[in-house]
Amino acid sequence: MGRYPWIPVMKDFLEGVRPYYGETTHRTMTRALSVVHRAFLELKAEGKASTTNPRKLTQKDVEEFLGWMKARRTRNGTGLNPTTMSNYVRALEELLRWAGNPVVSQMRAMHHVRFPQKVPSQVRVLTEAEIEELRRRLADMPGWTGCVARFMVAVY
């Protein structure tokens, strides 16, 4: 299997599912699995994960990964978005099932582990009064920038 057993399993998985995913989904899955791989390498180096081999990951390893995601900070200093965490867990679960390791599926069935859930994004709709205020303020905006801004408000 080699020193990094994750990589050949991931490549086999991604090649195997290519016909069933669109190109964008396939790229997203590739990126997600790369992040998850780096996380397990980090956890293994810290002694928190027993292995980085997808065929041998245990419930404790997955629990440590869940903790890693909660503690992880993005470039701008915020925590990972719950939807991102959910996508990482889904990618991990699919890879592990492909590798013959149903540990994440078994953990879901036990219902004692709380997995991250996708959170629908909030869309804020402007009120009529706010739209009128924008129109009034943009009426005096000069030049091309004013034209574009008035157009954007008109098509809103």
Protein Blocks (a to p, Z undefined) as FASTA:
>chain_A
ZZblmlmmmmmmmmmmmmmpcfklmmmmmmmmmmmmmmmmmmmmnopafbfcfklccfkl
mmmmmmmmmmpccfkopacdfklmmmmmmmmmmmmmmnopaklmmmmmnopaccdddddd
ddddddfklmmmmmmmmmmpgcjklmmmmmmmmmZZ
